Amino acid sequence: MLANFKRYDKTDIFSLTHLRKFETKLGETILCDNSNDFEKVISETPAKYILFGIPEDIGVKANQGRGGADSCWFSFLDSFLNVQSNDFLSGENIFIAGHFDFSNAQKLINVNAPTEEEKIIAYRYFVNKIDEAVEEMVKIITQCNKIPLIIGGGHNNAYPAIKGAAKGLYKAELIQLAQINCVNLDAHTDYGPIEGRHSGNPFRYADEDGYLNKYCVVGIHENYLQQNVWIDMVNNPFIDCITYEDIFIHEKRNFIQAIAHATGFTEDNYTGIELDLDVIENILTSDSTPSGISTLHARQYMNFVAADAKVAYVHICEGATKLDTGETNFSIGKLISFLISDFLKSHLKMK
């Protein structure tokens, strides 16, 4: 069970928490437990939110993207554990489970797949293995009526998050069918064709397999929207989208109105909350953009959906502190820490 998963204990947490006199950090109050029976630990913890990382970039490489999405989890964790624990946010409602480690898969691919074509085949094979592991984790958390907070990796992990949440919520008898909705703030639809699993098609696979009911994506760039995908989406009554250009260039509606439309479209069911960091301007990702939303918009998004959606899980992906090309940006972890903090503060007010 939970192969390739590194569980955390207090020693792990305190090793990253910078203790200071007269201060209390989240790392001092946040919960963790690496006892053998993981499902029992999750069901019995008083924490509502279960945080874990997926530091992998195999799904991005399977989509012929730039590697580096495996690098942001640890940067995030260092920032998040050192947030002040105070009246605005304390750690008693948060449980850190640990992170997945798929580095052996990358080593196997490097040794056994010499050509680019063979690498793509191998990457897509291993994405299926990642799917199985992430799905199991999300299912365990959601069937205990907890909310997974998923950080890192490529957007390929949206598929197992949707599938695992649908199965877990169904097992907990919180939904009548193993289907959930999804809201995605993203520069791309990630509704690409069925051609083998990768970061560009998680929502298509979730839809085709029957686990995704309604899907609304906000912020997509018209310049990078494939015509065949666009036709499929506009002809599907269960899919809606609002482009970046409609919000910021043509000004058909403002940003908050666009997010409100998305949460309204999906309000009839539990909803996965997705944020692909490549939608934010000048952020280091596998597909960075010079023209995107601001970090303030991203924070407003997390604040709004936490209060207005029936949340199944939260997934923030595609960020990198270092890309395979050598580019670096070590502030990405702090940004994700802000985004998760914004979500938690807003969602806790609704409890």
C-alpha positions in Angstrom: 0.0 0.0 0.0 1.2 3.5 -0.9 4.3 2.4 -2.7 6.9 5.0 -3.3 5.5 7.2 -0.5 7.7 8.8 2.2 5.8 9.3 5.4 6.8 12.2 7.7 7.2 12.3 11.5 7.9 15.2 13.8 11.7 14.9 13.3 11.2 15.5 9.6 9.0 18.5 10.2 11.3 20.1 12.8 14.3 19.6 10.6 12.8 22.2 8.3 11.2 24.5 10.9 13.3 27.5 11.9 12.5 27.9 15.6 12.7 31.4 17.1 12.2 32.6 20.6 8.8 34.3 21.1 7.4 32.9 17.8 5.4 29.9 16.9 5.6 28.5 13.4 3.2 26.2 11.6 5.8 23.5 11.8 5.5 23.5 15.5 1.7 23.1 15.5 1.0 21.1 12.3 0.1 17.4 12.7 1.9 14.3 11.4 2.1 10.6 12.3 3.9 7.8 10.4 2.3 4.9 12.2 1.8 1.7 10.2 -1.9 1.9 9.6 -2.2 5.0 7.4 -5.9 4.8 6.8 -6.5 4.7 10.6 -4.2 7.6 11.1 -6.1 9.7 8.5 -9.5 8.8 9.8 -8.6 9.6 13.4 -6.6 12.8 13.0 -8.6 15.9 14.0 -7.1 17.7 11.0 -9.5 18.4 8.1 -6.8 19.0 5.5 -4.2 16.3 4.5 -1.2 17.8 2.8 1.2 15.8 0.5 3.6 16.3 -2.3 4.2 14.8 -5.7 7.7 15.9 -6.7 7.8 14.4 -10.2 8.1 15.7 -13.8 7.6 12.5 -15.6 4.1 13.5 -16.8 5.5 16.8 -18.1 8.2 15.0 -20.0 5.6 12.5 -21.3 4.0 15.6 -22.9 7.4 16.7 -24.4 7.6 19.6 -21.9 10.6 20.9 -19.9 11.4 19.0 -16.8 11.6 20.7 -13.4 8.1 20.2 -11.8 9.7 17.8 -9.4 11.6 20.6 -7.7 8.9 22.8 -6.0 7.6 20.6 -3.2 10.6 20.9 -0.9 10.8 24.7 -1.5 7.1 25.0 -0.7 7.5 22.9 2.4 10.4 25.0 3.7 8.3 28.1 3.3 5.0 26.7 4.6 6.4 25.2 7.8 7.9 28.6 8.7 4.7 30.6 8.3 3.7 32.1 11.6 1.1 30.1 13.5 -1.4 32.7 14.8 -5.1 33.7 14.9 -5.2 33.9 11.1 -3.9 30.4 10.5 -2.7 27.7 12.9 -1.5 24.1 12.2 -4.0 22.1 14.3 -6.3 21.6 11.2 -3.5 20.5 8.9 -1.9 17.1 8.7 1.3 16.5 6.6 1.4 13.0 5.3 4.7 13.1 3.3 5.6 12.9 -0.4 5.9 10.5 -3.3 9.3 9.5 -4.6 9.3 8.4 -8.2 13.0 9.1 -8.8 13.7 5.4 -9.5 11.4 5.5 -12.5 13.4 8.4 -14.0 16.7 6.4 -13.4 15.2 3.4 -15.2 14.1 5.6 -18.2 17.6 7.2 -18.4 19.3 3.8 -18.5 16.9 1.8 -20.8 15.4 4.4 -23.2 18.2 5.8 -25.3 16.1 7.6 -28.0 13.6 10.4 -27.6 10.8 8.2 -29.0 11.5 5.4 -26.5 11.7 8.0 -23.7 8.2 9.3 -24.6 6.8 5.7 -24.5 8.5 5.0 -21.2 7.4 8.3 -19.6 3.8 7.5 -20.6 4.0 4.0 -19.2 5.3 5.3 -15.8 2.6 8.0 -15.7 0.1 5.2 -15.4 2.0 3.9 -12.4 2.0 7.4 -10.8 -1.8 7.5 -11.5 -2.3 4.3 -9.5 -0.3 5.6 -6.5 -1.9 9.1 -6.4 -5.4 7.7 -6.9 -5.0 5.4 -3.9 -3.7 8.2 -1.7 -6.6 10.6 -2.6 -9.2 7.8 -2.2 -8.0 7.1 1.3 -8.1 10.7 2.3 -11.5 11.5 0.8 -13.3 8.4 2.1 -12.3 9.6 5.6 -14.1 12.9 4.7 -10.9 14.9 4.7 -9.6 17.3 2.0 -6.4 16.5 0.1 -4.0 19.4 -0.5 -1.8 18.2 -3.3 1.4 20.1 -4.2 3.9 19.6 -7.0 4.4 17.5 -10.1 2.8 17.9 -13.5 -0.9 18.5 -14.3 -1.1 14.8 -15.2 -1.9 14.3 -11.5 -5.3 15.9 -11.9 -6.6 12.6 -13.4 -5.8 10.4 -10.3 -6.9 13.2 -8.0 -10.3 13.3 -9.7 -10.6 9.6 -9.9 -9.5 9.0 -6.3 -11.7 11.7 -4.9 -14.7 10.4 -6.8 -14.2 6.9 -5.5 -13.4 8.0 -2.0 -16.4 10.3 -1.7 -18.6 7.6 -3.2 -17.3 5.0 -0.7 -18.0 7.5 2.2 -21.6 7.8 0.8 -21.2 11.5 0.3 -22.1 11.3 -3.4 -24.5 8.9 -5.2 -22.3 8.4 -8.3 -18.5 8.2 -8.4 -18.2 11.5 -10.3 -17.1 15.0 -9.2 -16.8 18.4 -10.9 -13.6 20.4 -11.4 -12.6 24.1 -11.7 -9.3 24.8 -13.2 -7.3 28.1 -13.4 -5.0 27.4 -16.3 -3.5 28.7 -19.5 -4.3 25.4 -21.2 -7.3 23.1 -21.2 -5.3 20.0 -20.5 -8.1 18.2 -22.4 -5.8 16.8 -25.0 -6.4 13.6 -27.0 -6.3 10.0 -25.7 -2.8 9.1 -26.8 -1.2 7.8 -23.6 -1.1 9.5 -20.3 0.7 12.9 -19.8 0.3 16.3 -18.4 -1.8 17.6 -21.3 -4.7 15.2 -21.1 -5.8 14.5 -17.5 -9.3 16.0 -17.8 -10.0 14.1 -21.1 -9.1 10.8 -19.4 -11.2 11.6 -16.3 -14.1 12.6 -18.6 -13.8 9.5 -20.8 -13.6 7.2 -17.8 -16.7 8.7 -16.2 -15.2 10.3 -13.1 -15.5 13.9 -14.3 -19.0 15.3 -14.5 -18.7 19.1 -15.1 -15.4 20.9 -15.9 -14.8 24.6 -16.1 -11.4 26.1 -17.0 -10.7 29.8 -16.6 -7.8 31.7 -18.1 -6.9 29.6 -21.2 -4.9 31.3 -23.9 -6.6 31.4 -27.3 -3.2 31.2 -29.0 -2.5 27.7 -27.5 -6.0 26.2 -27.8 -6.1 23.4 -30.3 -9.0 23.7 -32.7 -10.1 20.0 -32.3 -10.1 20.4 -28.5 -12.0 23.6 -28.7 -14.7 21.9 -30.9 -15.0 19.0 -28.4 -15.4 21.4 -25.5 -17.9 23.8 -26.9 -20.0 20.8 -28.1 -20.0 19.3 -24.6 -22.7 20.8 -22.3 -20.8 19.6 -19.2 -17.7 21.6 -20.1 -17.3 25.4 -20.0 -14.4 27.8 -20.4 -13.5 31.4 -20.2 -10.4 32.6 -22.1 -7.8 34.9 -20.8 -8.5 37.2 -23.7 -12.3 37.4 -22.8 -11.4 38.6 -19.3 -8.4 40.9 -19.8 -8.4 41.9 -23.5 -12.1 42.1 -24.5 -13.2 42.7 -20.9 -16.4 40.7 -21.3 -16.3 40.1 -17.5 -13.8 40.8 -14.8 -11.6 38.1 -13.2 -13.8 37.6 -10.1 -16.9 37.3 -12.3 -15.1 34.6 -14.3 -14.3 32.6 -11.2 -17.8 33.1 -9.9 -19.1 31.7 -13.2 -16.9 28.6 -12.8 -18.0 27.9 -9.2 -21.6 28.5 -10.2 -21.3 26.1 -13.1 -19.9 23.3 -10.9 -21.9 24.0 -7.7 -24.1 21.0 -7.9 -21.4 18.6 -6.7 -18.1 18.2 -4.9 -15.5 20.0 -6.9 -11.8 19.6 -7.4 -9.9 22.9 -7.2 -7.0 23.0 -9.8 -4.4 25.7 -10.2 -1.7 25.3 -12.9 1.0 27.8 -12.1 1.8 28.3 -15.8 -1.3 30.6 -15.9 0.7 33.2 -13.8 2.9 35.7 -15.6 6.7 35.2 -15.4 6.5 32.2 -13.1 9.0 29.4 -13.6 7.0 26.4 -14.9 7.4 23.8 -17.7 5.6 26.3 -20.0 6.2 29.8 -18.6 4.3 32.8 -20.1 5.2 36.5 -20.3 1.5 37.3 -20.5 -0.7 35.8 -17.8 -2.6 36.6 -14.6 -0.9 38.1 -11.6 0.0 36.4 -8.4 -2.7 38.6 -6.8 -5.3 37.1 -9.1 -4.1 33.6 -8.2 -4.5 34.4 -4.5 -7.9 35.8 -5.1 -8.9 32.6 -7.0 -7.8 30.4 -4.0 -9.7 32.7 -1.6 -12.9 32.7 -3.7 -13.1 29.0 -4.6 -12.5 28.0 -0.9 -15.6 30.0 0.1 -17.8 29.3 -2.9 -17.2 25.7 -3.9 -17.9 22.3 -2.3 -14.3 21.3 -2.2 -13.2 17.8 -3.0 -9.5 18.4 -3.1 -6.9 21.2 -4.0 -4.2 20.6 -6.5 -1.4 23.2 -7.3 1.0 22.0 -10.0 3.7 22.6 -12.7 5.8 25.0 -10.6 9.6 24.7 -10.5 12.5 26.1 -8.6 14.8 24.8 -11.3 14.1 23.6 -14.9 16.2 21.1 -16.8 17.3 24.1 -19.0 19.1 25.5 -15.9 16.7 28.4 -15.2 16.0 28.9 -11.5 13.5 30.8 -9.3 13.5 30.0 -5.6 10.5 32.1 -4.7 8.0 29.6 -6.2 7.8 27.7 -2.8 6.8 30.9 -1.0 4.2 31.7 -3.6 2.6 28.2 -3.3 2.7 28.7 0.5 0.7 31.9 0.1 -1.8 30.2 -2.1 -2.4 27.3 0.3 -2.6 29.7 3.2 -5.2 31.8 1.4 -7.3 28.7 0.7 -7.1 27.4 4.3 -8.0 30.8 5.8 -11.0 31.2 3.6 -12.2 27.6 3.9 -11.8 27.5 7.6 -14.1 30.5 7.9 -16.8 28.5 6.2 -16.7 25.6 8.7 
